[in-house]
Amino acid sequence: MGEDRKYAFSWDLLGDLELGRPNLGNTTRLEAYRLMQFCFRDVLERQFGTKAADDVFYEAGKLAGAEFAAHLLSEPDDLGDFVAELQRVLREMGIGILRVEKADLEKGEFVVTVSEDLDCSGLPETGESICVYDEGFIAALLESYTGRRFIVKEVDCWCTGDRTCRFTAEVAAA
């Protein structure tokens, strides 16, 4: 797109939280996050359709995952260190509890779960997986470590009756 963008993402957009929120700090309630997320999703779906909304959320998750990795994770030497650091940071930030069920780095195949997920844990069952943003986020995290592009798909979700979100990740075809 050749047009000027008003809000091209930069880590600086997160702001100086100590300066801007001296009394409230860097935390808020989960309801505020979900209110914003699901209102965005509703407006996007009404204006552009569900597939387009999903595409936007996946791409936003990828951007966030890449920025998260670049600013909050080190460059560990091995997969075990990468996973341990990622688990720690996700838990410390209250994003979720990550577990790796399968990791085949050579084949580029992973199965990961996220419990107490920001997006859906505790929501009513709808029969639909909803963690599209997380799919993109996980894809970018894996790409940041491996240098290979991944396709991530949620296969279990709180909203489909499961009590953890499960994602498969495979290296994208060249």
Order of alpha helices (4+ residues) and beta strands (2+ residues): alpha-alpha-alpha-alpha-beta-beta-alpha-beta-beta
